[in-house]
Amino acid sequence: MDKQERSALTAALCNVVRDYVAKSEEKSSKWVNGELRALTELFEERLKAIPEPRRGERGEKGESGEAIRGEKGEPGESIVGERGPQGERGLPGESIKGERGEKGEDGRSVSVEAVRLMVLDELRKELALIPKAKDGRDGLDALQLDILPAIDPARTYLRGTYARHNGGLVRYKENDWEVITNGIASINEEQTEDPRDIRIVITQTSGEQCVIERHIPLPLYCGVYGDELNSARVWMRGDTASHGGSVWHCNINGAQSRPGTPGSREWTLMVKEGRRGKDGEPPKSNGNGSAPVHLR
């Protein structure tokens, strides 16, 4: 019997054994399941027949029993299946090793000057590849530029067109105008509630604005100091106010003291209160019920 016949016979025997074991396991499983089911039913019947436990009186403590340890059982058998036939070994691969190269020369230490010369040499080679530049056209003189007097929004202009706009000079470039000379487009003067505050807004050709605010400290009567209208007022230089029958002039911005405060320089007396006059005498009647009026 050759090797192939032995392998075929072994495979056939394995199949027969495998089928027999599978059938035996199926029969054993059915028998075991039936026995377990019967035992389970019997256990449930016996469990229902047990009367419901009641708690009795606690008995006396018994003597401690001896601990008896059972003998160790014999180890179970270990069953290992038969090992299959070993496959044939493949042919070994060929290992090709390359030839060893010649030994290189020892490296030499390069100085900084040598490195600089090598870099300069490579730089000259790269610069030699750059094409030589050609002279450009002569530029136009300023007097040769054609400057338009204004911009017409309905027109289309060529690139490089110059025009006057908002007090400055602009040039058309890439679908938009760029400012060449930033001039003054407008100067507006604004005045707040206080006639002494002046606000000047200067708008340039580019649209940028410069705002100048000035406060001219001219005397301006602002009412009675401390009344309801001036309770929250911020007193500024040049404000005048009545206080104690006199008129006072504010000397600084944001004065905090009251006019006439001793030692304070925030206020200066402008008009002093006058002396009170004498009480007048009642007029004498001229007989017809009216008194003459005399002017001096």
Secondary structure, DSSP 8 states (H G I E B T S, - for coil): --HHHHHHHHHHHHHHHHHHHHHHHHHHHHHHHHHHHHHHHHHHHHHHHS-------------------------------------------------------------HHHHHHHHHHHHHHHHHHS-----------GGG--EESS--TTS---TT-EEEETTEEEEE-SSSEEEEE--EEEEEEEE-SSTTEEEEEEEETTS-EEEEEEE----EEEEETTSGGGTT----TTEEEEETTEEEEE-STT--S-TT-TT--SEEEEE---------------SSS-------
